[in-house]
Amino acid sequence: MKNRTMQEMNEQYKDCPVQINTYVVDGRTYRVHSHFIGDKDINDVMYHYAEDRAMSEMLGIVPKTA
């Protein structure tokens, strides 16, 4: 994978949807910018992550990364 500059990535993904959420944690404000550039279903991703984590906790192993 080629190392790209931030400007190159901004140009490549400029038409993709962006969501900005603001969170306050321990009195500090954090702003999270989510850039939706892929075609994965977040529900499927989170389900598989949770399933892998539960299995690793039960069996004491490290799950494979996708």
N, C-alpha and C positions, 0 to 999 in steps of 0.2 A: 504494500500500500504506500503510495506516494505521500510524503509529508507536505501538507498544503498549508498555506497561510490562512489566517482568519479572513482576510479579504476575499480570497478565492472561495472559501466555503460559504461566506455570506452571499457572494454572487451566485454560486451553484444552487443554494437553497432559498433564495429570496422569495420565491413564490409558494413555499411550503407554509402551512399554518403554524402559528406561534401562540403559545399561551403563557401569560405572566401571572404568577401567584405570589402574594406577599405573606410571609409568616413571621410571627414574633416568638422568639425562643429566648427565655431567660432575659427578657428586656431588650434584646437586640433584634433588629428588623432584618430579615433576609428576603431577597427577591429572587425567585426561581423562574428562569426563562426556559420553557419546554419547546423544543423545535421538533415538529413531527415530520420526519423525512423518510420513514420506512413504510412498509406495508404489513407489519406484524400487528396482530390483534392483541392489545394490552391485556385483555382478559386471559387469553391463552398463555401469554408470557408469564403473568403473575401466578396463574394456576400451576404451571410447570415449575416455577421457582419455589412456590410453597410446597409442592409435592416433593421436590428434590431435597429441600431443607428438612422436611419432616422425616423422610427416609434416612437422611444422614444422621439426624439426631437419634433416631431409634436404633440404627445399626452402628453408629459411631464411625462412619466413613465420610469422606469428602465427595460430594456429587461432581459429576463431569460438567464442564461448562459447554454451553451451546454456541 
